[in-house]
């Protein structure tokens, strides 16, 4: 997963200072100075902070490509533009 996050970040967010990691609960995250995208262990993907909706969605599509998953598998949660979950 870290490798996929790194590959997607390089292709979409290459100009940004980013950190990729995993927390003690098993969630993965990609973060910049004022934003964060979290891939929760339960499957929810959430973006917050100072990241444009376009960059967020482009990153999600890039991560799907890295993982060989159809972008159509991501479904919005509770009509939120910044929270998605895979419907695999």
N, C-alpha and C positions, 0 to 999 in steps of 0.2 A: 504494500500500500504506500509506503514511504517513497518507493521508487516511482510509482504512478503519480503521486502528488508532486514530486520533484519535476518529473517530465512535463506535466501539465503546467506547472508554475513557470518553467523555463519558456514554454511556448507562448503562454498568454500574459504572464506577469513579469517578463524578463527585465523590464526597466525598473522594477520595484525592489526595495530591500525587504526580503521575505525570510521567515523562519518556518521550518516544517518540523513537526514533532508529534509526540503522543503523550497524553497525560496519564496520571496514575489510574484512571478509570477505564482506560483503553480507547479513548476517543482520539482521533487524529485531528490535527489542525494545521492550517496554513495561515500565517499572520504577517501583516506589515505594520508599519508604525501606528496607523490609526484604524486598522480593520482586521477582521478575522473571519475565516471560514472554518467551521467545525463539522467534522464527520463523526457524529456520536456513535457509540458502540451499538446502540439500538437501531441504527439505520438512518436517523434524521440528519439532514445536512442543513446547516444554518449559516447565513452570512450576516455580519453586523459591522457597523462602523462606516468608515469613509471610503467605501468601494462602490463604484457605479454598478447599477443593475446590469448593464451590458457586460462589464468585466466579470461580474459574478456568474452570469449565465454562460459566457464564453468559457470561463474556467470549468464550470460543470460539464459542458460539452467536451472539453479537452480531457477531463478526468475519465469520462465515459469512453472516449477513444483509447486512452491508456489502458483501461481495464477491459476493453472489448465488450462493452455493454451499450445497448441502444440508448441514446439520449431520451427516447420516448418512454423509457422505464422510470424516469424521474417524475414524480407526481407532487404538485404543490400540497402543502399541509394547511388546513384551515384557511384557505384563500389567502395565504401569506405569500408575498413575492420573494421572501428571503428564507423560507424553510421548505425543503423538499425531502422526499424519501423515495428510495427505490421500490418499485413494485415488481420485484422479481419472484 
